[in-house]
Amino acid sequence: MGHSNSIFNQIQQFLPHTAFQAIISKYNANHYTKSLTCQNQLMVMMYAQLTNKDSLRDIELGLSLKQNQLYHLGINSIARSSLSRANNNRDHKIFEDLFYALLKRTHDIVLGGSSKNRFSFSNPIYAIDASYIDTCLSLIPWAKYKTAKGAIKIHPLLNLRSQIPEFMVISDGKKTDVTALKENKDSIISVLRDSSKNSSGILVFDRGYIDYSLYKELDDNNIIFVTRTHSRISYKVLGQHKNDDECCIKDEMIEFGNRDSRKNYPGALRRIEWFDRKNNRTLSFITNDFKFNAKTIADIYKARWDIEIFFKWIKQNLKIKTFFGTSKNAVMTQIWIAMISYLLISYIKYQVKCSRSLLELTRIIRESIFEKVHLIDIIGFKAMNIKRKIQDIERWQPDLFGYG
């Protein structure tokens, strides 16, 4: 028996619609709207993300071939001029707020369904880092980074167990990593404290976040941090830790040797020198934790690499490297809706206990987005059945693929 709703319609039903209506009312987002409502804009831009569209014209053409599906999706208008105006003028904070509303709904399900807990302890681990998205300076002058170069920078706080960003800042390329963190430290600390419950949250970051007053603020909030240190650090050894691992060269209790550094962080820290056999190099870590063994500290820092994989994934599978509009609001809107799409796919994966990777699930949705079958049936297809299904779509609906 067929299914009356398309895959796309089933996906959008996972959105927190009541919360979205409240957000729309808060910003009075549909005031004087004649055609493209806030809900329509979200659906059209999610469609662009899930199908990897390249331009407003591409979006308009793709949806025009599916006129019979638009009613069920609540889409009243697909004119690219209307979409362009909405992206430029409708406050991007609407979609930022929707991201956090969806995150609140999905957090426990995604975290509970995730099997990626490589450590024996229960402490939640987060990584923070930043990544550049290069832009054309002549088209997006507000994102000026260097004399002849433009860039947008995303700064996510990634939960390393769920692979979900639980806080994110979007800035121009000039903003340094540590500045973005310090400007939003209250929100970041709140996430770490709320998630940690009875155990201390752990924050791991690289050398771009060296700031001794920041270390103290994390320590004062009972947040464990693990980071790399540079070779020029001035410190005094206060004692030695026992270590039984041959890869651990040094495990020391230290304090900063410079007066200004000690003023910003007057307490003791732990410094570990660790030999990385795989890459034949020696790494130096600093942490305020004195309980975990040296190998665990090294493994915590190693886990930070997940955020680099996250950056690679979203750049390859979401539409955030090229933009449908050039204004700051349009760019921010596109990125926040991209992150809503990422969160929805993750939510669906864990909600239906899908064993497929996020990449496989994304590709399945992309190829079958307007199919009227149950989402669980599509997710459950074996690879050969998926290929056969796509061939059937091509045979009976060739217009979708631009030929026939």
C-alpha positions as CSV (number, residue, x, y, z in Angstrom):
1,M,0.0,0.0,0.0
2,G,1.3,3.5,-0.9
3,H,1.9,6.3,1.5
4,S,0.0,9.6,1.2
5,N,2.8,11.8,2.5
6,S,6.1,12.4,0.7
7,I,9.4,11.8,2.5
8,F,9.9,15.6,2.7
9,N,6.5,16.1,4.4
10,Q,7.3,13.4,6.9
11,I,10.7,15.0,7.7
12,Q,9.2,18.4,8.3
13,Q,6.7,16.9,10.8
14,F,9.7,16.4,13.2
15,L,10.0,20.2,13.5
16,P,8.7,21.7,16.8
17,H,5.8,23.5,15.1
18,T,4.2,24.9,18.3
19,A,7.6,26.5,19.3
20,F,8.1,27.7,15.7
21,Q,4.7,29.5,15.8
22,A,5.7,31.1,19.1
23,I,9.0,32.3,17.5
24,I,7.1,33.7,14.5
25,S,4.8,35.6,16.8
26,K,7.8,36.9,18.8
27,Y,9.3,38.5,15.7
28,N,6.0,39.3,14.0
29,A,7.6,37.5,11.1
30,N,4.4,37.1,8.9
31,H,3.3,40.7,9.3
32,Y,2.3,42.1,5.9
33,T,3.3,38.9,4.2
34,K,1.3,38.3,1.0
35,S,2.9,35.2,-0.4
36,L,6.0,33.6,1.1
37,T,5.3,33.1,4.8
38,C,8.0,32.3,7.3
39,Q,6.9,28.6,7.2
40,N,7.1,28.6,3.4
41,Q,10.6,30.1,3.5
42,L,11.8,27.4,5.9
43,M,10.4,24.6,3.8
44,V,11.8,26.0,0.5
45,M,15.3,26.6,2.0
46,M,15.2,23.1,3.7
47,Y,14.4,21.6,0.3
48,A,17.4,23.5,-1.1
49,Q,19.6,22.0,1.6
50,L,18.4,18.5,1.4
51,T,18.6,18.4,-2.4
52,N,21.8,20.4,-2.7
53,K,20.5,23.1,-5.0
54,D,22.9,25.6,-6.4
55,S,20.9,28.8,-6.9
56,L,17.5,30.4,-6.4
57,R,16.7,29.6,-10.1
58,D,17.5,26.0,-9.4
59,I,15.2,25.9,-6.4
60,E,12.4,27.5,-8.3
61,L,12.7,25.1,-11.2
62,G,13.0,22.0,-9.0
63,L,9.8,22.9,-7.0
64,S,7.9,24.0,-10.1
65,L,8.2,20.4,-11.3
66,K,6.5,19.2,-8.2
67,Q,3.5,21.5,-8.1
68,N,1.2,18.7,-6.9
69,Q,3.4,18.2,-3.7
70,L,3.5,21.9,-2.6
71,Y,0.0,21.9,-1.1
72,H,0.9,19.2,1.4
73,L,4.0,21.0,2.3
74,G,2.2,24.3,3.0
75,I,4.2,26.1,0.2
76,N,2.2,28.9,-1.4
77,S,4.9,30.5,-3.4
78,I,8.1,29.5,-5.2
79,A,9.0,32.7,-7.0
80,R,12.8,33.2,-6.6
81,S,12.2,37.0,-6.3
82,S,10.0,36.4,-3.2
83,L,12.5,34.0,-1.7
84,S,15.3,36.4,-2.3
85,R,13.4,39.2,-0.5
86,A,12.5,37.0,2.4
87,N,16.1,35.9,2.9
88,N,17.3,39.4,2.8
89,N,14.7,41.0,5.0
90,R,13.3,38.4,7.4
91,D,15.4,38.3,10.6
92,H,17.7,35.3,10.6
93,K,17.3,35.1,14.3
94,I,14.0,33.4,13.7
95,F,15.8,30.4,12.4
96,E,18.5,30.6,15.0
97,D,15.8,30.4,17.7
98,L,14.2,27.5,15.8
99,F,17.5,25.6,15.8
100,Y,17.7,25.9,19.6
101,A,14.1,24.9,20.0
102,L,14.7,21.8,17.8
103,L,17.9,21.1,19.7
104,K,15.9,21.2,23.0
105,R,13.5,18.6,21.7
106,T,16.1,16.3,20.1
107,H,18.9,16.5,22.7
108,D,17.9,13.5,24.9
109,I,16.9,11.3,22.0
110,V,20.1,11.9,20.0
111,L,22.3,11.6,23.1
112,G,20.5,8.5,24.3
113,G,20.7,6.9,20.9
114,S,24.3,7.6,20.3
115,S,26.8,4.8,20.8
116,K,29.8,7.0,20.4
117,N,31.0,7.0,23.9
118,R,34.7,5.9,23.7
119,F,35.4,6.6,27.4
120,S,34.5,4.7,30.5
121,F,33.6,7.8,32.4
122,S,30.3,9.6,32.2
123,N,31.5,13.2,31.9
124,P,30.1,14.9,28.8
125,I,32.9,16.0,26.4
126,Y,32.7,19.1,24.1
127,A,35.1,20.5,21.6
128,I,35.1,24.0,20.4
129,D,36.9,25.2,17.3
130,A,36.3,27.5,14.2
131,S,36.3,27.0,10.5
132,Y,36.5,29.4,7.6
133,I,34.1,29.5,4.7
134,D,35.8,31.5,1.9
135,T,33.6,34.0,0.1
136,C,34.0,36.4,-2.9
137,L,34.8,39.7,-1.4
138,S,33.3,41.7,-4.2
139,L,29.9,39.9,-3.7
140,I,30.0,39.8,0.1
141,P,32.0,42.9,1.2
142,W,30.7,42.8,4.8
143,A,32.7,39.5,5.4
144,K,36.0,41.1,4.6
145,Y,38.9,39.0,6.1
146,K,42.0,40.2,4.4
147,T,42.8,43.0,1.8
148,A,41.6,41.0,-1.1
149,K,39.8,38.1,0.6
150,G,36.5,37.5,2.3
151,A,35.5,34.8,4.8
152,I,32.7,33.7,7.1
153,K,33.6,31.9,10.2
154,I,31.6,29.3,12.1
155,H,32.4,28.6,15.8
156,P,30.4,25.5,17.0
157,L,30.5,23.9,20.4
158,L,30.2,20.2,19.4
159,N,29.0,17.5,21.7
160,L,31.6,14.7,20.9
161,R,29.2,11.9,21.9
162,S,26.1,13.0,19.9
163,Q,28.1,14.9,17.2
164,I,25.6,17.7,17.6
165,P,26.6,21.4,17.9
166,E,24.8,22.6,21.0
167,F,25.9,26.2,20.6
168,M,27.2,28.1,17.5
169,V,28.5,31.5,16.6
170,I,28.7,32.8,13.1
171,S,31.0,35.7,12.4
172,D,33.2,37.4,9.8
173,G,36.7,36.0,9.2
174,K,38.4,38.6,11.3
175,K,37.1,37.4,14.6
176,T,39.6,35.3,16.4
177,D,38.7,32.0,18.0
178,V,39.3,33.0,21.5
179,T,37.4,36.3,21.1
180,A,34.3,34.5,19.9
181,L,34.5,32.1,22.9
182,K,35.0,34.9,25.4
183,E,32.2,37.0,24.0
184,N,29.8,34.0,24.4
185,K,31.4,32.4,27.5
186,D,28.3,32.7,29.6
187,S,26.2,30.7,27.1
188,I,29.0,28.2,26.5
189,I,29.5,27.6,30.3
190,S,25.8,27.3,30.7
191,V,25.6,24.5,28.1
192,L,28.6,22.7,29.8
193,R,27.1,23.0,33.3
194,D,23.5,22.0,32.3
195,S,24.8,18.9,30.4
196,S,27.2,17.8,33.1
197,K,24.6,17.3,35.9
198,N,26.4,15.3,38.6
199,S,29.8,15.2,36.8
200,S,32.1,17.9,35.5
201,G,31.8,18.8,31.9
202,I,35.0,18.6,29.8
203,L,35.9,21.2,27.2
204,V,38.7,20.4,24.7
205,F,40.3,23.0,22.4
206,D,43.5,23.7,20.5
207,R,46.1,26.4,20.9
208,G,43.9,29.1,19.2
209,Y,42.2,29.5,22.6
210,I,45.2,30.2,24.8
211,D,43.9,32.7,27.4
212,Y,44.8,32.3,31.1
213,S,41.8,34.3,32.4
214,L,39.6,32.0,30.4
215,Y,41.2,29.0,32.0
216,K,40.4,30.4,35.4
217,E,36.8,31.0,34.5
218,L,36.4,27.5,33.3
219,D,38.1,26.2,36.5
220,D,35.8,28.4,38.7
221,N,32.8,26.8,37.1
222,N,34.1,23.2,37.7
223,I,34.7,22.6,34.0
224,I,37.6,20.4,33.1
225,F,39.6,21.7,30.1
226,V,42.2,20.0,28.0
227,T,44.3,21.9,25.5
228,R,47.7,22.0,23.8
229,T,50.3,24.4,25.0
230,H,53.0,26.3,23.1
231,S,56.7,25.8,23.6
232,R,57.3,29.4,24.9
233,I,55.2,28.9,28.0
234,S,57.0,30.0,31.2
235,Y,56.2,27.7,34.2
236,K,57.6,26.3,37.4
237,V,57.3,22.6,38.3
238,L,55.6,22.0,41.7
239,G,55.6,18.2,41.7
240,Q,55.5,15.1,39.6
241,H,52.6,12.7,38.9
242,K,53.1,9.0,38.8
243,N,52.8,7.5,35.3
244,D,53.0,4.0,34.1
245,D,52.7,4.5,30.4
246,E,55.8,4.5,28.3
247,C,54.3,7.1,26.0
248,C,54.1,9.5,28.9
249,I,57.4,11.5,28.9
250,K,56.4,13.9,31.7
251,D,53.4,14.3,34.0
252,E,53.9,17.4,36.1
253,M,52.1,19.8,38.4
254,I,53.0,23.3,37.4
255,E,52.2,27.0,38.0
256,F,52.8,29.8,35.5
257,G,56.2,31.5,35.9
258,N,55.2,34.9,34.6
259,R,53.7,37.3,37.1
260,D,50.9,38.5,34.7
261,S,50.1,34.9,33.8
262,R,49.9,33.9,37.5
263,K,47.6,36.9,38.1
264,N,45.2,35.6,35.5
265,Y,45.5,32.0,36.6
266,P,47.0,31.7,40.1
267,G,46.3,28.0,40.7
268,A,48.1,24.9,39.8
269,L,47.8,23.1,36.5
270,R,48.9,19.7,35.1
271,R,51.3,19.5,32.2
272,I,51.7,16.3,30.2
273,E,54.3,15.5,27.5
274,W,53.0,12.6,25.4
275,F,54.8,10.8,22.6
276,D,52.4,10.2,19.7
277,R,53.7,6.9,18.2
278,K,51.4,7.0,15.2
279,N,52.8,10.4,14.0
280,N,56.2,10.1,15.6
281,R,55.9,13.4,17.5
282,T,55.8,14.8,21.0
283,L,52.7,16.7,22.2
284,S,52.3,18.9,25.3
285,F,49.0,19.2,27.0
286,I,47.7,21.4,29.8
287,T,44.7,20.5,31.9
288,N,43.1,21.4,35.3
289,D,42.3,17.7,35.9
290,F,44.5,15.7,38.3
291,K,42.4,12.5,38.4
292,F,42.5,11.0,35.0
293,N,45.6,9.1,33.9
294,A,47.9,10.6,31.3
295,K,46.6,8.3,28.5
296,T,43.0,9.4,29.2
297,I,44.0,13.1,28.9
298,A,45.8,12.3,25.6
299,D,42.8,10.4,24.3
300,I,40.5,13.3,25.3
301,Y,42.5,15.7,23.2
302,K,42.7,13.1,20.3
303,A,38.8,13.1,20.4
304,R,38.9,16.8,19.4
305,W,39.5,15.6,15.9
306,D,35.8,14.8,15.6
307,I,35.1,18.5,15.2
308,E,37.3,18.6,12.1
309,I,35.3,15.7,10.7
310,F,32.2,17.7,11.5
311,F,33.4,20.7,9.5
312,K,34.3,18.5,6.6
313,W,30.9,16.8,6.6
314,I,28.8,19.9,6.7
315,K,30.9,21.6,4.0
316,Q,30.5,18.6,1.7
317,N,26.9,17.7,2.4
318,L,25.1,21.0,3.3
319,K,24.8,24.1,1.1
320,I,27.1,26.5,3.1
321,K,30.0,27.1,0.7
322,T,28.0,28.9,-1.9
323,F,25.1,31.3,-1.0
324,F,21.7,32.1,-2.5
325,G,22.0,35.8,-1.4
326,T,24.9,38.2,-0.5
327,S,23.5,40.2,2.3
328,K,24.5,39.3,5.9
329,N,21.0,38.4,6.8
330,A,20.6,36.1,3.8
331,V,23.9,34.3,4.5
332,M,23.0,33.9,8.2
333,T,19.5,32.5,7.3
334,Q,21.0,30.0,4.9
335,I,23.6,28.7,7.5
336,W,21.0,28.4,10.3
337,I,18.6,26.5,8.1
338,A,21.5,24.3,7.0
339,M,22.1,23.5,10.7
340,I,18.4,22.9,11.2
341,S,18.5,20.3,8.4
342,Y,21.6,18.7,9.9
343,L,19.8,18.4,13.3
344,L,16.7,17.0,11.7
345,I,18.6,14.3,9.9
346,S,20.5,13.4,13.1
347,Y,17.2,13.3,15.0
348,I,15.5,11.0,12.5
349,K,18.6,8.7,12.5
350,Y,18.4,8.1,16.3
351,Q,14.6,8.4,16.6
352,V,14.0,5.5,14.2
353,K,17.2,3.7,15.3
354,C,18.7,3.8,11.8
355,S,22.0,1.8,11.6
356,R,23.0,3.7,8.5
357,S,25.6,6.5,8.6
358,L,24.5,10.1,8.5
359,L,26.0,10.3,5.0
360,E,24.0,7.3,3.7
361,L,20.8,8.7,5.3
362,T,21.4,12.1,3.7
363,R,21.8,10.6,0.3
364,I,18.8,8.4,0.6
365,I,16.6,11.4,1.5
366,R,18.1,13.4,-1.3
367,E,17.2,10.8,-3.9
368,S,13.7,10.1,-2.6
369,I,12.5,13.3,-1.1
370,F,9.2,13.5,-3.0
371,E,8.5,9.7,-3.0
372,K,5.2,8.8,-1.3
373,V,6.4,6.0,0.8
374,H,7.0,5.7,4.5
375,L,10.3,7.1,5.7
376,I,11.1,4.0,7.7
377,D,10.7,1.9,4.5
378,I,13.1,4.1,2.6
379,I,15.7,3.9,5.4
380,G,15.3,0.2,5.6
381,F,16.1,-0.4,1.9
382,K,19.2,-2.4,1.2
383,A,21.8,-0.7,-1.1
384,M,20.6,-2.7,-4.2
385,N,16.9,-1.8,-3.5
386,I,17.8,1.9,-3.2
387,K,19.6,1.7,-6.5
388,R,16.6,0.0,-8.1
389,K,14.2,2.5,-6.5
390,I,16.2,5.4,-8.0
391,Q,16.2,3.7,-11.4
392,D,12.4,3.4,-11.2
393,I,12.1,7.1,-10.4
394,E,14.3,7.9,-13.4
395,R,12.2,5.6,-15.7
396,W,8.8,7.0,-14.7
397,Q,9.7,10.6,-13.8
398,P,12.6,11.5,-16.1
399,D,11.8,15.2,-15.9
400,L,13.2,15.2,-12.3
401,F,16.6,14.4,-13.6
402,G,16.6,16.9,-16.5
403,Y,16.2,14.6,-19.4
404,G,13.6,12.3,-21.1
